[in-house]
Amino acid sequence: MPDFPRGFELAEALTAAARQLHDTVTPHSTMSTAVGLAVRLVPGAEHAVISEAERGNHFRTLAWSDEVVRTAHDFRPGGDRAPYWDHLWHAPVVRVADSESDAGGSVLAGLGLRSALALRLRADKRRLTVLTVYAGKPHAFDDAATRIGRLFTAHVGLALDSVTVREQLTEAMHTRDLIGQATGILMERLNMDATEAFDSLVRASQRENVKLRDLARRIVDANHTT
């Protein structure tokens, strides 16, 4: 499947991948689907992983195709990390031709990961999300692989944005319902109108330094147990 000559077959494969990505329902399932698709779509890819970095050398591995690349991205405080990370703050794509000869590539070489193609998914001033594909042989990723990788990550980024917005809207609706239920409970118990009950809820949230949503959930849960 990864041997796309040109044009139509590639477009078909990317369209099918986009459908699978947009059928996912959470950011985690989107990323888990993405690493599996990356291995199938990017020519030369044998493994794939999505990781996140924050300024100050804080790293997280978010999704992986197998334990080999999870180990490669098991970032430890003060330990080695993949050699391409620092470059990705400034460049959307970084290729490692041969980890045995690249400076800082000992972690990858020790795991038999000779080539890497790292593609930025998301970036802002403090956080970086990257999809990386690996191969066991050197010089596995050429310009064609890079082009396909960039097209694929564009679809992954769109799918992540979409599912994140859906998740946020669902959470917002759930929060609104919780606050409405808690307000109704206070109205009934304390003989208040809706405005007074909501204001009381806000003041209690500020006084106890608890999010309004969490305080509302406590009130609703307590009411269900009485």
Secondary structure per residue as TSV (DSSP state, phi and psi in degrees):
chain	resnum	aa	ss	phi	psi
A	1	M	-	360.0	-36.3
A	2	P	-	-70.5	-8.4
A	3	D	-	-88.7	78.6
A	4	F	-	-88.8	120.3
A	5	P	-	-68.4	-56.3
A	6	R	S	-179.5	160.7
A	7	G	T	63.1	-112.8
A	8	F	H	-62.3	-46.4
A	9	E	H	-61.9	-41.4
A	10	L	H	-64.3	-44.8
A	11	A	H	-60.3	-41.3
A	12	E	H	-63.5	-44.5
A	13	A	H	-64.2	-42.4
A	14	L	H	-68.0	-36.3
A	15	T	H	-64.8	-42.9
A	16	A	H	-64.1	-40.7
A	17	A	H	-63.7	-42.3
A	18	A	H	-60.4	-40.8
A	19	R	H	-62.0	-43.9
A	20	Q	H	-62.7	-41.7
A	21	L	H	-64.7	-40.7
A	22	H	H	-77.7	-9.9
A	23	D	T	-83.9	-9.4
A	24	T	-	-74.9	159.1
A	25	V	-	-119.1	-9.7
A	26	T	S	-137.2	157.3
A	27	P	H	-56.2	-38.8
A	28	H	H	-63.3	-44.6
A	29	S	H	-68.3	-31.7
A	30	T	H	-62.4	-47.0
A	31	M	H	-69.4	-37.3
A	32	S	H	-63.5	-40.2
A	33	T	H	-66.1	-39.6
A	34	A	H	-62.5	-41.7
A	35	V	H	-68.1	-34.9
A	36	G	H	-66.4	-42.6
A	37	L	H	-66.5	-36.2
A	38	A	H	-60.1	-40.7
A	39	V	H	-64.2	-34.8
A	40	R	H	-79.9	-31.5
A	41	L	H	-93.7	-39.6
A	42	V	S	-82.6	118.9
A	43	P	T	-56.3	128.8
A	44	G	T	93.0	-15.0
A	45	A	-	-72.4	134.9
A	46	E	-	-118.1	-24.4
A	47	H	E	-141.1	157.3
A	48	A	E	-149.3	149.9
A	49	V	E	-151.0	147.1
A	50	I	E	-116.4	127.1
A	51	S	E	-131.0	161.1
A	52	E	E	-128.8	137.7
A	53	A	E	-125.6	143.9
A	54	E	E	-118.9	154.0
A	55	R	T	-55.0	138.8
A	56	G	T	97.3	13.5
A	57	N	T	65.4	40.4
A	58	H	E	-101.6	122.7
A	59	F	E	-124.6	148.7
A	60	R	E	-140.2	139.3
A	61	T	E	-95.7	122.7
A	62	L	E	-100.2	-34.3
A	63	A	E	-158.4	147.8
A	64	W	E	-150.6	153.0
A	65	S	S	-83.4	-24.2
A	66	D	S	-164.9	171.6
A	67	E	H	-70.7	-23.0
A	68	V	H	-60.4	-49.1
A	69	V	H	-77.3	-24.4
A	70	R	H	-64.1	-40.7
A	71	T	H	-63.6	-40.8
A	72	A	H	-62.3	-27.8
A	73	H	T	-106.7	19.7
A	74	D	-	-81.9	76.4
A	75	F	-	-71.2	129.5
A	76	R	-	-115.9	144.4
A	77	P	T	-55.1	124.5
A	78	G	T	80.8	-3.4
A	79	G	S	-90.8	175.8
A	80	D	-	-71.0	157.1
A	81	R	-	-141.8	168.8
A	82	A	-	-53.8	139.4
A	83	P	T	-69.9	-15.3
A	84	Y	T	-88.5	-9.8
A	85	W	G	-58.4	-47.8
A	86	D	G	-61.0	-33.4
A	87	H	G	-69.7	-26.9
A	88	L	G	-72.7	-13.5
A	89	W	G	-68.1	-22.2
A	90	H	T	-117.2	-16.2
A	91	A	-	-131.8	140.9
A	92	P	S	-74.3	-19.8
A	93	V	E	-139.0	138.2
A	94	V	E	-135.3	133.1
A	95	R	E	-112.2	135.5
A	96	V	E	-107.6	111.3
A	97	A	S	-73.6	-41.9
A	98	D	-	-154.3	109.5
A	99	S	T	-65.6	-20.6
A	100	E	T	-72.7	-23.0
A	101	S	T	-109.8	-14.3
A	102	D	S	-78.8	138.4
A	103	A	T	-62.8	133.6
A	104	G	T	81.7	6.6
A	105	G	-	-91.4	11.3
A	106	S	H	-63.0	-34.5
A	107	V	H	-61.8	-46.3
A	108	L	H	-68.5	-47.2
A	109	A	H	-59.6	-38.4
A	110	G	H	-64.1	-22.9
A	111	L	T	-98.6	5.7
A	112	G	T	77.8	19.1
A	113	L	-	-99.7	96.9
A	114	R	-	-86.1	-33.7
A	115	S	E	-120.3	148.4
A	116	A	E	-142.5	144.4
A	117	L	E	-129.4	109.2
A	118	A	E	-104.8	128.3
A	119	L	E	-128.0	124.5
A	120	R	E	-67.7	130.9
A	121	L	E	-96.1	-47.7
A	122	R	E	-141.7	149.3
A	123	A	E	-155.9	136.9
A	124	D	-	-140.6	-166.6
A	125	K	S	-67.0	-23.3
A	126	R	S	-123.5	-10.1
A	127	R	E	-137.7	144.4
A	128	L	E	-135.7	127.8
A	129	T	E	-116.8	129.6
A	130	V	E	-133.2	135.3
A	131	L	E	-100.4	124.9
A	132	T	E	-123.2	132.7
A	133	V	E	-111.3	148.7
A	134	Y	E	-128.9	158.0
A	135	A	E	-141.1	155.7
A	136	G	S	-82.6	-12.4
A	137	K	S	-108.8	152.9
A	138	P	T	-72.6	157.5
A	139	H	T	55.0	41.1
A	140	A	-	-80.9	-23.1
A	141	F	-	-113.5	112.0
A	142	D	-	-98.2	-168.6
A	143	D	H	-63.8	-36.2
A	144	A	H	-64.9	-42.5
A	145	A	H	-62.9	-40.2
A	146	T	H	-63.4	-42.6
A	147	R	H	-62.9	-45.8
A	148	I	H	-64.8	-40.2
A	149	G	H	-60.1	-41.1
A	150	R	H	-68.9	-39.1
A	151	L	H	-62.9	-42.8
A	152	F	H	-64.6	-45.1
A	153	T	H	-65.5	-27.3
A	154	A	H	-61.9	-42.1
A	155	H	H	-66.5	-40.4
A	156	V	H	-62.3	-44.7
A	157	G	H	-60.3	-43.1
A	158	L	H	-63.8	-42.2
A	159	A	H	-65.3	-40.0
A	160	L	H	-63.6	-43.6
A	161	D	H	-60.6	-44.0
A	162	S	H	-63.5	-48.3
A	163	V	H	-70.3	-30.8
A	164	T	H	-66.0	-43.5
A	165	V	H	-62.7	-44.3
A	166	R	H	-60.3	-42.5
A	167	E	H	-64.1	-42.2
A	168	Q	H	-64.6	-40.1
A	169	L	H	-65.4	-40.9
A	170	T	H	-62.5	-43.3
A	171	E	H	-64.4	-40.2
A	172	A	H	-63.4	-41.1
A	173	M	H	-66.2	-40.3
A	174	H	H	-64.8	-41.3
A	175	T	H	-62.9	-44.0
A	176	R	H	-60.1	-42.9
A	177	D	H	-64.2	-41.9
A	178	L	H	-60.9	-47.3
A	179	I	H	-64.0	-37.7
A	180	G	H	-63.1	-42.7
A	181	Q	H	-64.4	-44.3
A	182	A	H	-64.0	-39.5
A	183	T	H	-62.2	-43.2
A	184	G	H	-62.0	-39.1
A	185	I	H	-63.4	-44.4
A	186	L	H	-64.9	-39.0
A	187	M	H	-58.8	-42.9
A	188	E	H	-72.3	-43.4
A	189	R	H	-74.5	-37.4
A	190	L	H	-107.3	6.0
A	191	N	T	55.9	51.7
A	192	M	-	-112.7	161.7
A	193	D	-	-86.4	177.3
A	194	A	H	-63.0	-41.2
A	195	T	H	-64.7	-45.1
A	196	E	H	-63.4	-41.3
A	197	A	H	-64.6	-43.6
A	198	F	H	-65.5	-43.7
A	199	D	H	-60.6	-38.9
A	200	S	H	-63.7	-39.4
A	201	L	H	-64.3	-43.2
A	202	V	H	-63.8	-45.2
A	203	R	H	-62.6	-40.9
A	204	A	H	-65.1	-38.5
A	205	S	H	-61.5	-44.5
A	206	Q	H	-69.0	-41.1
A	207	R	H	-64.5	-40.9
A	208	E	H	-91.6	-2.2
A	209	N	T	54.5	48.0
A	210	V	-	-123.1	140.0
A	211	K	-	-58.7	143.1
A	212	L	H	-56.5	-40.9
A	213	R	H	-60.7	-44.6
A	214	D	H	-68.5	-38.3
A	215	L	H	-66.0	-41.6
A	216	A	H	-61.3	-41.0
A	217	R	H	-62.8	-40.1
A	218	R	H	-61.1	-42.7
A	219	I	H	-65.6	-43.8
A	220	V	H	-65.6	-44.6
A	221	D	H	-62.5	-42.7
A	222	A	H	-64.6	-36.1
A	223	N	H	-67.6	-33.4
A	224	H	H	-72.4	-23.4
A	225	T	H	-91.9	-6.3
A	226	T	-	-98.8	360.0
